[in-house]
Amino acid sequence: MAINQDEIRNSAGYSTVRKSASEGRAQDKRTAFLCHSHLDADLAKGLQGYLARNGWEVYIDWEDATMPERPDRRTAEKIQSKIRDLEMFFFLATRNSMSSRWCPWEIGYADGVKRDRILIIPTQDSQGNTHGNEYLELYRHLDTAQSGGVGSFDSTDRGFRLTGNKAL
């Protein structure tokens, strides 16, 4: 089940800016790299805020002042380093991320270094369209948990609670 994009946007006020995994871990928080289209900045901030309220520190590359102004080889190396350093890799599935040039590259890299720590976050836009490609079904996805909150589920629907205690 996809998460409504308006619901994600409503949590933007709770977002924080962190640049290192150690900063989040020092506060006993889970950490994640957020793969998304820069055209979805409002959704990225909203998701970051939602997850921050649930004990997560979510890294967004354009908040990182050490990133090169224009994408180049250093950008790719920094992204690879962050993907390796942070605990999880979250893919925000939207129309924009599905047509991005960087997002498929990032998930491809993540698949090679943390395949079991990838989580797809499917969304539904205001027209009722859900977003994600068939290959994204290879990974666990975010959905509503029977016990409340949201959880991570695989294709067999065996879930793990994402919010609250560190159960992922």
GROMACS elastic network, one bead per residue, 0.5 to 0.9 nm:
[ bonds ]
;  ai    aj funct       b0    kb
    1   122     6  0.73425   500
    1   123     6  0.82259   500
    1   124     6  0.87788   500
    1   130     6  0.86950   500
    1   141     6  0.90000   500
    1   142     6  0.80928   500
    1   143     6  0.58541   500
    1   144     6  0.76437   500
    2     5     6  0.88295   500
    2   121     6  0.74698   500
    2   124     6  0.54477   500
    2   130     6  0.63443   500
    2   131     6  0.78936   500
    2   142     6  0.79913   500
    2   143     6  0.70074   500
    3     6     6  0.86766   500
    3     7     6  0.73372   500
    3     8     6  0.74988   500
    3   121     6  0.76106   500
    3   122     6  0.62469   500
    3   124     6  0.57897   500
    3   125     6  0.87687   500
    3   130     6  0.87055   500
    3   142     6  0.82993   500
    3   143     6  0.74599   500
    3   144     6  0.87464   500
    4     7     6  0.54031   500
    4     8     6  0.67150   500
    4   122     6  0.88475   500
    4   123     6  0.56760   500
    4   125     6  0.63223   500
    4   126     6  0.77474   500
    4   128     6  0.86009   500
    4   130     6  0.89116   500
    5     8     6  0.50603   500
    5     9     6  0.62962   500
    5    10     6  0.87877   500
    5    43     6  0.68505   500
    5    46     6  0.89726   500
    5    94     6  0.88977   500
    5   123     6  0.59304   500
    5   124     6  0.58495   500
    5   125     6  0.56021   500
    5   126     6  0.73768   500
    6     9     6  0.50646   500
    6    10     6  0.63204   500
    6    43     6  0.82921   500
    6   124     6  0.88247   500
    6   125     6  0.77907   500
    6   126     6  0.76716   500
    7    10     6  0.52831   500
    7    11     6  0.72406   500
    7    46     6  0.82206   500
    8    11     6  0.58015   500
    8    12     6  0.74996   500
    8    42     6  0.85750   500
    8    43     6  0.59962   500
    8    44     6  0.82814   500
    8    45     6  0.84355   500
    8    47     6  0.55058   500
    8    48     6  0.89382   500
    8    49     6  0.85276   500
    8    50     6  0.71609   500
    8   123     6  0.89271   500
    9    12     6  0.55945   500
    9    13     6  0.88204   500
    9    42     6  0.60601   500
    9    43     6  0.52669   500
    9    44     6  0.81117   500
    9    45     6  0.72951   500
    9    47     6  0.71865   500
    9    49     6  0.88557   500
    9    50     6  0.89691   500
   10    13     6  0.74408   500
   10    43     6  0.89199   500
   10    46     6  0.61857   500
   10    47     6  0.89371   500
   10    49     6  0.87612   500
   10    50     6  0.84909   500
   11    14     6  0.57481   500
   11    15     6  0.73880   500
   11    43     6  0.89611   500
   11    45     6  0.76716   500
   11    47     6  0.67275   500
   11    48     6  0.78776   500
   11    49     6  0.51073   500
   11    50     6  0.51605   500
   11    51     6  0.87913   500
   11    53     6  0.89087   500
   12    15     6  0.55131   500
   12    42     6  0.71804   500
   12    43     6  0.77515   500
   12    44     6  0.81522   500
   12    47     6  0.69900   500
   12    48     6  0.70896   500
   12    49     6  0.50486   500
   12    50     6  0.72902   500
   13    16     6  0.86391   500
   13    45     6  0.80651   500
   13    46     6  0.72968   500
   13    49     6  0.63602   500
   13    50     6  0.88842   500
   14    45     6  0.84117   500
   14    46     6  0.76116   500
   14    48     6  0.75929   500
   14    50     6  0.66468   500
   14    51     6  0.86671   500
   14    52     6  0.67262   500
   14    53     6  0.68508   500
   15    45     6  0.59659   500
   15    46     6  0.68179   500
   15    47     6  0.78823   500
   15    48     6  0.51838   500
   15    50     6  0.72835   500
   15    51     6  0.81960   500
   15    52     6  0.63024   500
   15    53     6  0.83590   500
   15    57     6  0.89376   500
   15    58     6  0.86989   500
   16    45     6  0.84486   500
   16    48     6  0.72724   500
   16    49     6  0.68511   500
   16    52     6  0.72982   500
   16    57     6  0.77587   500
   16    58     6  0.82470   500
   17    57     6  0.83856   500
   17    58     6  0.82343   500
   17    59     6  0.75570   500
   17    60     6  0.80694   500
   17    63     6  0.67655   500
   17    64     6  0.83543   500
   18    21     6  0.79795   500
   18    23     6  0.71227   500
   18    24     6  0.74552   500
   18    57     6  0.70295   500
   18    58     6  0.75545   500
   18    59     6  0.64713   500
   18    60     6  0.84578   500
   18    63     6  0.81680   500
   18    64     6  0.80974   500
   19    22     6  0.88782   500
   19    23     6  0.76277   500
   19    24     6  0.89202   500
   19    59     6  0.65940   500
   19    60     6  0.83943   500
   19    61     6  0.86571   500
   19    63     6  0.78667   500
   19    64     6  0.61009   500
   19    65     6  0.86794   500
   20    23     6  0.54103   500
   20    24     6  0.70365   500
   20    25     6  0.89051   500
   20    31     6  0.89970   500
   20    59     6  0.79191   500
   20    82     6  0.83681   500
   20    85     6  0.86245   500
   20    86     6  0.83326   500
   21    24     6  0.53818   500
   21    25     6  0.61195   500
   21    26     6  0.84990   500
   21    30     6  0.86034   500
   21    31     6  0.61575   500
   21    32     6  0.82325   500
   21    57     6  0.79152   500
   21    59     6  0.83337   500
   21    82     6  0.82988   500
   21    85     6  0.67372   500
   21    86     6  0.56985   500
   21    87     6  0.81725   500
   22    26     6  0.57965   500
   22    27     6  0.85782   500
   22    31     6  0.89010   500
   22    86     6  0.88916   500
   23    26     6  0.52454   500
   23    27     6  0.67748   500
   23    29     6  0.87734   500
   23    57     6  0.86882   500
   24    27     6  0.52981   500
   24    28     6  0.65323   500
   24    29     6  0.51774   500
   24    30     6  0.68037   500
   24    31     6  0.64220   500
   24    56     6  0.76074   500
   24    57     6  0.56477   500
   24    58     6  0.87855   500
   25    29     6  0.50999   500
   25    30     6  0.64994   500
   25    31     6  0.72125   500
   25    57     6  0.84905   500
   26    29     6  0.73969   500
   28    55     6  0.80134   500
   28    56     6  0.89621   500
   29    52     6  0.87854   500
   29    54     6  0.89579   500
   29    55     6  0.52260   500
   29    56     6  0.52203   500
   29    57     6  0.63574   500
   29   166     6  0.83174   500
   30    55     6  0.64810   500
   30    57     6  0.61357   500
   30    58     6  0.83827   500
   30    86     6  0.85360   500
   30    87     6  0.69226   500
   30    88     6  0.82044   500
   30   166     6  0.74400   500
   31    55     6  0.88886   500
   31    56     6  0.56809   500
   31    58     6  0.57784   500
   31    59     6  0.75509   500
   31    86     6  0.54665   500
   31    87     6  0.53230   500
   31    88     6  0.63663   500
   31    89     6  0.88149   500
   32    56     6  0.74809   500
   32    57     6  0.64933   500
   32    59     6  0.61001   500
   32    82     6  0.88767   500
   32    83     6  0.79807   500
   32    85     6  0.89768   500
   32    86     6  0.53160   500
   32    87     6  0.56179   500
   32    89     6  0.54494   500
   32    90     6  0.65342   500
   33    57     6  0.88518   500
   33    58     6  0.59260   500
   33    60     6  0.67410   500
   33    61     6  0.82772   500
   33    79     6  0.88579   500
   33    82     6  0.68263   500
   33    83     6  0.59191   500
   33    85     6  0.89158   500
   33    86     6  0.62632   500
   33    87     6  0.79700   500
   33    88     6  0.63155   500
   33    90     6  0.60252   500
   33    91     6  0.84770   500
   34    44     6  0.75753   500
   34    48     6  0.83602   500
   34    58     6  0.63995   500
   34    59     6  0.59515   500
   34    60     6  0.57817   500
   34    61     6  0.79758   500
   34    83     6  0.89514   500
   34    88     6  0.86823   500
   34    89     6  0.62677   500
   34    91     6  0.60920   500
   34    92     6  0.71042   500
   35    44     6  0.87757   500
   35    60     6  0.78470   500
   35    61     6  0.86593   500
   35    89     6  0.72460   500
   35    90     6  0.59235   500
   35    92     6  0.61171   500
   35    93     6  0.87609   500
   35    97     6  0.81449   500
   35   102     6  0.87049   500
   35   103     6  0.61478   500
   35   106     6  0.69817   500
   35   107     6  0.76089   500
   36    39     6  0.83344   500
   36    40     6  0.69302   500
   36    41     6  0.81892   500
   36    43     6  0.88000   500
   36    44     6  0.69583   500
   36    60     6  0.86068   500
   36    90     6  0.85241   500
   36    91     6  0.62752   500
   36    92     6  0.52558   500
   36    93     6  0.73008   500
   36    94     6  0.80438   500
   36    96     6  0.80517   500
   36    97     6  0.54935   500
   36    98     6  0.89616   500
   36   100     6  0.84489   500
   36   102     6  0.86500   500
   36   103     6  0.63555   500
   37    40     6  0.53986   500
   37    41     6  0.73436   500
   37    44     6  0.84818   500
   37    92     6  0.81528   500
   37    93     6  0.89401   500
   37    94     6  0.80772   500
   37    95     6  0.89740   500
   37    96     6  0.57157   500
   37    98     6  0.83511   500
   37    99     6  0.86143   500
   37   100     6  0.63349   500
   37   102     6  0.80064   500
   37   103     6  0.69851   500
   38    41     6  0.53383   500
   38    42     6  0.89824   500
   38    44     6  0.83103   500
   38    62     6  0.79858   500
   38    96     6  0.83605   500
   38    97     6  0.83665   500
   39    42     6  0.82481   500
   39    96     6  0.66408   500
   39    97     6  0.83535   500
   40    43     6  0.52812   500
   40    44     6  0.62038   500
   40    45     6  0.87366   500
   40    94     6  0.80398   500
   40    96     6  0.70841   500
   40    97     6  0.80647   500
   41    45     6  0.61583   500
   41    46     6  0.84819   500
   42    45     6  0.52546   500
   42    46     6  0.61065   500
   42    47     6  0.86241   500
   43    47     6  0.60272   500
   43    48     6  0.83845   500
   43    92     6  0.84324   500
   44    47     6  0.52111   500
   44    48     6  0.60440   500
   44    49     6  0.85597   500
   44    60     6  0.75286   500
   44    92     6  0.77031   500
   45    49     6  0.60887   500
   45    50     6  0.85990   500
   45    60     6  0.83023   500
   46    49     6  0.50518   500
   46    50     6  0.61449   500
   46    51     6  0.85926   500
   47    50     6  0.50290   500
   47    51     6  0.60786   500
   47    52     6  0.83463   500
   47    58     6  0.84881   500
   47    92     6  0.86809   500
   48    51     6  0.53186   500
   48    52     6  0.59719   500
   48    53     6  0.87702   500
   48    56     6  0.80877   500
   48    57     6  0.74007   500
   48    58     6  0.55483   500
   48    59     6  0.79785   500
   48    60     6  0.82309   500
   49    53     6  0.64048   500
   49    54     6  0.88413   500
   49    56     6  0.89972   500
   49    58     6  0.85860   500
   50    53     6  0.54505   500
   50    54     6  0.68369   500
   50    56     6  0.87772   500
   51    55     6  0.65014   500
   51    56     6  0.52467   500
   51    57     6  0.72725   500
   51    58     6  0.73950   500
   51   163     6  0.77556   500
   52    55     6  0.52925   500
   52    57     6  0.58203   500
   52    58     6  0.73723   500
   53    56     6  0.73092   500
   53   163     6  0.88109   500
   54   162     6  0.82621   500
   54   163     6  0.53070   500
   54   164     6  0.57245   500
   54   165     6  0.83727   500
   55   163     6  0.75172   500
   55   164     6  0.71226   500
   55   165     6  0.80865   500
   55   166     6  0.81501   500
   56   163     6  0.88200   500
   58    86     6  0.89679   500
   58    90     6  0.88674   500
   59    63     6  0.79562   500
   59    64     6  0.83565   500
   59    82     6  0.82978   500
   59    86     6  0.84113   500
   60    63     6  0.56818   500
   60    64     6  0.71656   500
   61    64     6  0.53773   500
   61    65     6  0.86516   500
   61    67     6  0.72828   500
   61    79     6  0.75722   500
   61    82     6  0.89213   500
   62    65     6  0.74756   500
   62    67     6  0.73040   500
   63    66     6  0.89202   500
   63    67     6  0.85410   500
   64    67     6  0.57969   500
   65    68     6  0.80150   500
   65    69     6  0.88404   500
   66    69     6  0.88292   500
   66    78     6  0.88418   500
   67    70     6  0.84577   500
   67    71     6  0.83365   500
   67    74     6  0.79346   500
   67    75     6  0.62053   500
   67    78     6  0.73228   500
   67    79     6  0.89044   500
   68    71     6  0.62628   500
   68    72     6  0.73978   500
   68    74     6  0.70429   500
   68    75     6  0.61115   500
   69    72     6  0.89359   500
   69    75     6  0.89323   500
   70    75     6  0.81444   500
   71    74     6  0.75999   500
   71    75     6  0.54274   500
   71    76     6  0.76900   500
   72    75     6  0.52262   500
   72    76     6  0.66938   500
   72    77     6  0.89402   500
   73    76     6  0.51642   500
   73    77     6  0.63069   500
   73    78     6  0.87089   500
   74    77     6  0.50038   500
   74    78     6  0.60802   500
   74    79     6  0.85104   500
   75    78     6  0.52079   500
   75    79     6  0.61486   500
   75    80     6  0.85761   500
   76    79     6  0.51370   500
   76    80     6  0.61113   500
   76    81     6  0.85844   500
   76   106     6  0.89048   500
   77    80     6  0.50886   500
   77    81     6  0.61492   500
   77    82     6  0.87015   500
   78    81     6  0.50337   500
   78    82     6  0.62238   500
   78    83     6  0.86138   500
   79    82     6  0.51475   500
   79    83     6  0.61287   500
   79    84     6  0.86217   500
   79   106     6  0.78992   500
   80    83     6  0.51469   500
   80    84     6  0.62533   500
   80    85     6  0.86044   500
   80   106     6  0.78667   500
   80   109     6  0.73266   500
   80   110     6  0.81125   500
   81    84     6  0.51951   500
   81    85     6  0.60384   500
   81    86     6  0.86385   500
   82    86     6  0.59369   500
   83    86     6  0.56984   500
   83    87     6  0.80372   500
   83    88     6  0.76994   500
   83    89     6  0.66222   500
   83   106     6  0.83517   500
   83   109     6  0.83102   500
   83   110     6  0.65405   500
   83   113     6  0.81890   500
   83   114     6  0.84152   500
   84    87     6  0.77092   500
   84    88     6  0.87727   500
   84   110     6  0.77637   500
   84   113     6  0.66904   500
   84   114     6  0.75450   500
   85    88     6  0.89191   500
   86    89     6  0.75675   500
   87   114     6  0.86276   500
   87   117     6  0.71782   500
   88   114     6  0.77372   500
   88   116     6  0.88218   500
   88   117     6  0.50241   500
   88   118     6  0.60124   500
   88   119     6  0.74697   500
   89   107     6  0.80472   500
   89   110     6  0.69233   500
   89   114     6  0.78424   500
   89   115     6  0.89412   500
   89   117     6  0.61892   500
   89   119     6  0.62084   500
   89   120     6  0.84827   500
   90   107     6  0.88891   500
   90   117     6  0.85191   500
   90   118     6  0.59398   500
   90   120     6  0.58446   500
   90   121     6  0.68816   500
   91    97     6  0.84728   500
   91   103     6  0.80260   500
   91   107     6  0.74368   500
   91   118     6  0.75795   500
   91   119     6  0.62737   500
   91   121     6  0.58263   500
   91   122     6  0.82840   500
   91   136     6  0.89828   500
   92    97     6  0.71079   500
   92   119     6  0.88093   500
   92   120     6  0.63574   500
   92   122     6  0.65038   500
   92   123     6  0.75155   500
   93    96     6  0.80167   500
   93    97     6  0.59001   500
   93    98     6  0.65925   500
   93   120     6  0.68344   500
   93   121     6  0.57659   500
   93   123     6  0.60237   500
   93   130     6  0.85830   500
   93   131     6  0.55486   500
   93   132     6  0.54386   500
   93   133     6  0.86353   500
   93   136     6  0.88000   500
   94    97     6  0.52073   500
   94    98     6  0.61196   500
   94    99     6  0.86988   500
   94   121     6  0.88895   500
   94   122     6  0.72039   500
   94   123     6  0.61209   500
   94   124     6  0.77756   500
   94   125     6  0.79860   500
   94   130     6  0.77153   500
   94   131     6  0.50715   500
   94   132     6  0.69081   500
   95    98     6  0.53236   500
   95    99     6  0.65487   500
   95   100     6  0.87921   500
   95   125     6  0.86574   500
   95   129     6  0.89514   500
   95   130     6  0.85067   500
   95   131     6  0.60411   500
   95   132     6  0.80067   500
   96    99     6  0.52984   500
   96   100     6  0.60425   500
   97   101     6  0.82929   500
   97   102     6  0.83587   500
   97   103     6  0.60120   500
   97   104     6  0.82139   500
   97   131     6  0.89684   500
   97   132     6  0.88519   500
   98   101     6  0.85749   500
   98   103     6  0.73483   500
   98   104     6  0.76962   500
   98   131     6  0.76137   500
   98   132     6  0.67834   500
   98   133     6  0.74563   500
   99   103     6  0.82295   500
   99   104     6  0.86736   500
  100   103     6  0.56075   500
  100   104     6  0.71890   500
  101   104     6  0.64742   500
  101   105     6  0.70357   500
  102   105     6  0.51657   500
  102   106     6  0.61251   500
  102   107     6  0.87996   500
  103   106     6  0.50453   500
  103   107     6  0.62569   500
  103   108     6  0.84510   500
  104   107     6  0.52722   500
  104   108     6  0.59811   500
  104   109     6  0.85611   500
  105   108     6  0.50803   500
  105   109     6  0.62144   500
  105   110     6  0.86366   500
  106   109     6  0.51297   500
  106   110     6  0.61159   500
  106   111     6  0.85500   500
  107   111     6  0.59467   500
  107   112     6  0.86928   500
  107   118     6  0.82568   500
  108   111     6  0.51195   500
  108   112     6  0.67387   500
  109   112     6  0.53628   500
  109   113     6  0.66912   500
  109   114     6  0.86438   500
  110   113     6  0.51994   500
  110   114     6  0.55166   500
  110   115     6  0.64327   500
  110   117     6  0.85238   500
  110   118     6  0.73544   500
  111   114     6  0.56667   500
  111   116     6  0.80923   500
  111   117     6  0.86756   500
  111   118     6  0.74970   500
  112   115     6  0.62198   500
  114   117     6  0.52539   500
  114   118     6  0.67898   500
  115   118     6  0.58579   500
  115   139     6  0.80362   500
  116   119     6  0.85944   500
  116   139     6  0.79116   500
  116   140     6  0.83512   500
  117   139     6  0.88383   500
  117   140     6  0.85412   500
  118   139     6  0.63991   500
  118   140     6  0.67301   500
  118   141     6  0.83763   500
  119   139     6  0.63618   500
  119   140     6  0.51504   500
  119   141     6  0.51726   500
  119   142     6  0.67405   500
  119   152     6  0.71353   500
  119   153     6  0.87289   500
  120   132     6  0.85289   500
  120   136     6  0.68722   500
  120   137     6  0.82429   500
  120   139     6  0.66375   500
  120   140     6  0.61632   500
  120   142     6  0.62085   500
  120   152     6  0.87304   500
  121   132     6  0.87932   500
  121   140     6  0.89017   500
  121   141     6  0.57535   500
  121   142     6  0.51617   500
  121   143     6  0.79984   500
  122   130     6  0.69671   500
  122   131     6  0.59209   500
  122   132     6  0.63158   500
  122   141     6  0.71562   500
  122   142     6  0.70117   500
  122   143     6  0.83722   500
  123   129     6  0.82220   500
  123   130     6  0.56414   500
  123   131     6  0.57682   500
  123   132     6  0.81284   500
  124   127     6  0.78815   500
  124   128     6  0.57305   500
  124   129     6  0.53375   500
  124   131     6  0.64863   500
  125   128     6  0.53988   500
  125   129     6  0.54820   500
  125   130     6  0.66020   500
  125   131     6  0.82107   500
  126   129     6  0.74184   500
  127   130     6  0.89799   500
  132   135     6  0.82093   500
  132   136     6  0.62668   500
  132   137     6  0.80776   500
  133   136     6  0.54780   500
  133   137     6  0.73103   500
  134   137     6  0.54756   500
  134   138     6  0.77149   500
  135   138     6  0.56510   500
  135   139     6  0.81235   500
  136   139     6  0.58401   500
  136   140     6  0.84196   500
  136   141     6  0.85392   500
  137   140     6  0.72656   500
  137   141     6  0.78024   500
  137   154     6  0.83134   500
  137   155     6  0.71096   500
  138   154     6  0.81672   500
  138   155     6  0.75182   500
  139   153     6  0.86450   500
  139   154     6  0.65154   500
  139   155     6  0.76903   500
  140   152     6  0.60475   500
  140   153     6  0.51206   500
  140   155     6  0.69486   500
  140   159     6  0.88175   500
  141   151     6  0.81090   500
  141   152     6  0.54079   500
  141   153     6  0.53186   500
  141   154     6  0.63979   500
  141   155     6  0.84682   500
  142   145     6  0.89024   500
  142   150     6  0.66299   500
  142   151     6  0.56248   500
  142   153     6  0.63693   500
  142   162     6  0.82308   500
  143   149     6  0.86910   500
  143   150     6  0.54506   500
  143   151     6  0.55102   500
  143   152     6  0.63705   500
  143   153     6  0.69192   500
  143   159     6  0.88950   500
  144   147     6  0.85927   500
  144   148     6  0.69747   500
  144   149     6  0.60946   500
  144   151     6  0.59377   500
  144   152     6  0.84881   500
  145   148     6  0.52012   500
  145   149     6  0.57662   500
  145   151     6  0.50494   500
  145   152     6  0.80420   500
  145   153     6  0.87445   500
  145   159     6  0.74247   500
  145   160     6  0.80702   500
  145   161     6  0.66891   500
  145   162     6  0.86009   500
  146   149     6  0.80244   500
  146   150     6  0.84391   500
  146   151     6  0.86664   500
  147   150     6  0.85866   500
  147   161     6  0.80895   500
  148   151     6  0.85072   500
  148   161     6  0.85309   500
  148   163     6  0.87644   500
  149   161     6  0.76653   500
  149   162     6  0.76669   500
  149   163     6  0.60821   500
  149   164     6  0.81317   500
  150   160     6  0.88243   500
  150   161     6  0.63953   500
  150   162     6  0.58074   500
  150   163     6  0.61359   500
  151   159     6  0.62115   500
  151   160     6  0.53385   500
  151   163     6  0.69262   500
  151   168     6  0.80666   500
  152   157     6  0.89031   500
  152   158     6  0.83711   500
  152   159     6  0.53557   500
  152   160     6  0.50375   500
  152   161     6  0.62510   500
  152   162     6  0.61212   500
  152   168     6  0.73180   500
  153   156     6  0.76656   500
  153   157     6  0.53149   500
  153   158     6  0.56357   500
  153   160     6  0.63924   500
  153   161     6  0.87702   500
  154   157     6  0.52548   500
  154   158     6  0.60281   500
  154   159     6  0.67324   500
  155   158     6  0.77219   500
  156   159     6  0.86655   500
  160   167     6  0.65728   500
  160   168     6  0.56172   500
  161   164     6  0.76819   500
  161   165     6  0.80825   500
  161   166     6  0.82411   500
  161   167     6  0.57185   500
  161   168     6  0.60198   500
  162   165     6  0.78011   500
  162   166     6  0.73304   500
  162   167     6  0.63331   500
  162   168     6  0.54653   500
  163   166     6  0.75521   500
  163   167     6  0.78855   500
  163   168     6  0.84547   500
  164   167     6  0.78408   500
  165   168     6  0.85090   500
